[in-house]
Amino acid sequence: MLILQTSLEELHVAEEEMRQQHETIVIAQQAVVVAHQQYQQLFDLAPDEHLVTDSHGVIQEANQAAAALLTRSQEYLIGKPLAVFVSREERRAFRRHLATLATALRPQTWEGHPRPRGQQPFAAELTVAAIPDPQGEGMRLLSGCSAISQSARGPRRPSARPMKS
């Protein structure tokens, strides 16, 4: 009987420890959810244009500024290849440069002429950094895009240049 009572007490102690561990995990999970929401808001409301794509350039996330620049809703951009927003004349070169990003050690810059649907192309600079995909499925590309005004470009700067290492 004593052995049974001792075993029962040990089970109660183990149960209490598991409850405490569960509470700790729930609190940690809630903190992660709150932090994720804050960073998502920071991403969405950033004044600069930001995109996240897979290694093939398919848009996975776009903030509000990027959606406005490309004249599309954030929801519409998800799942679209970034190349469709590049002028036809530069699309092949853009795809070639995109293919080299997964092995780049530093952020790369590409100047080109995005063309939102129904709009004229405009001069823009895209800075892209490759990071490992959180699910272990290759690389993700983090991109910052900004329109370049003609006055900021200066007279000698070419209209497009390949990505730099």
C-alpha positions in Angstrom: 0.0 0.0 0.0 2.9 2.3 0.8 4.4 1.8 -2.6 1.0 2.6 -4.2 0.6 5.8 -2.2 4.2 6.9 -3.0 3.6 6.3 -6.7 0.4 8.3 -6.5 2.2 11.2 -4.9 4.9 11.1 -7.5 2.3 11.1 -10.2 0.6 14.2 -8.7 4.0 16.0 -8.5 4.7 15.1 -12.1 1.2 16.3 -13.1 1.8 19.6 -11.4 5.2 20.0 -13.0 3.6 19.3 -16.4 0.8 21.9 -15.8 3.5 24.5 -14.9 5.5 23.7 -18.0 2.3 23.9 -20.1 1.5 27.3 -18.6 5.0 28.5 -19.4 4.7 27.3 -23.0 1.3 29.0 -23.4 2.7 32.3 -22.1 5.7 32.0 -24.4 3.4 31.2 -27.4 1.3 34.2 -26.6 4.4 36.4 -26.5 5.5 35.0 -29.9 2.1 35.8 -31.4 2.2 39.3 -30.1 5.7 39.9 -31.4 4.8 38.4 -34.8 1.8 40.8 -35.0 4.0 43.8 -34.1 6.6 42.9 -36.7 3.8 42.2 -39.3 2.4 45.7 -38.6 5.9 47.2 -38.8 6.4 45.5 -42.2 3.0 46.5 -43.5 3.2 50.1 -42.4 6.9 50.7 -43.3 7.1 53.8 -45.6 9.5 52.0 -47.9 8.5 49.3 -50.4 9.3 45.8 -49.2 8.6 42.4 -50.8 9.4 38.8 -49.7 9.6 36.2 -52.5 10.7 32.6 -52.8 13.9 31.8 -54.6 12.0 31.9 -58.0 10.8 35.5 -57.4 7.2 34.5 -56.6 5.8 37.1 -54.1 5.0 35.7 -50.7 4.5 39.0 -48.8 4.2 42.6 -49.8 3.8 45.6 -47.6 1.3 48.5 -48.3 4.0 50.7 -49.8 5.0 48.0 -52.4 1.3 47.4 -53.2 0.8 51.2 -53.8 4.0 51.4 -55.9 2.8 48.5 -58.1 -0.8 49.8 -58.1 -2.2 46.5 -56.8 -3.6 45.3 -53.5 -1.4 43.3 -51.2 -3.6 40.3 -51.6 -3.4 40.5 -55.4 0.4 40.5 -55.3 0.7 37.3 -53.3 1.6 34.4 -55.6 2.5 36.6 -58.5 6.0 36.4 -60.1 7.9 39.6 -59.4 9.1 39.5 -63.1 5.6 40.3 -64.4 6.1 43.8 -62.9 9.4 44.3 -64.8 9.3 45.8 -68.3 9.3 43.2 -71.1 12.6 44.5 -72.4 14.3 43.8 -69.0 12.5 40.7 -67.9 15.1 38.1 -69.2 18.0 40.0 -67.6 16.0 40.4 -64.4 15.3 36.6 -64.2 19.0 35.8 -64.9 20.0 38.1 -62.0 17.3 36.7 -59.8 18.7 33.2 -60.4 22.1 34.2 -59.0 20.8 35.6 -55.7 20.5 32.4 -53.8 24.3 32.1 -53.7 25.0 35.8 -53.1 26.7 36.5 -49.8 25.7 40.2 -49.7 22.6 42.1 -50.8 22.4 42.8 -54.5 21.1 45.9 -56.3 19.3 46.0 -59.6 18.2 49.1 -61.4 15.5 48.7 -63.9 12.0 49.7 -65.0 9.1 48.1 -63.2 5.9 48.4 -65.1 2.7 48.2 -63.0 -0.2 46.9 -65.1 -1.7 49.7 -67.2 1.1 52.1 -66.2 4.2 53.4 -67.8 7.5 51.9 -66.6 9.4 53.9 -64.1 13.0 53.9 -62.9 13.5 51.9 -59.7 16.2 50.3 -57.6 15.6 46.9 -56.1 17.9 45.8 -53.3 17.7 42.1 -52.6 19.1 39.9 -49.8 18.8 36.1 -49.8 18.1 34.3 -46.5 17.3 30.7 -45.7 13.7 29.8 -45.9 12.3 29.1 -42.4 10.8 25.7 -43.6 14.2 24.7 -45.0 12.9 24.9 -48.6 15.8 26.8 -50.2 16.1 30.6 -50.0 13.8 33.5 -49.5 14.5 36.9 -51.1 13.9 40.0 -49.1 13.6 43.0 -51.4 13.4 46.7 -50.9 12.2 48.7 -53.9 12.2 52.4 -54.4 11.3 54.6 -57.3 14.3 56.7 -58.6 13.4 60.2 -59.6 15.2 61.5 -62.7 16.8 64.3 -60.7 18.2 61.8 -58.1 19.6 59.6 -60.9 21.8 62.3 -62.3 22.8 62.7 -66.0 25.5 60.0 -66.1 23.8 57.2 -64.3 22.7 54.5 -66.7 19.0 53.6 -66.9 19.6 50.0 -65.9 22.6 48.1 -64.5 23.1 44.5 -63.5 23.1 43.5 -59.9 26.3 44.2 -58.1 28.0 41.8 -55.7 
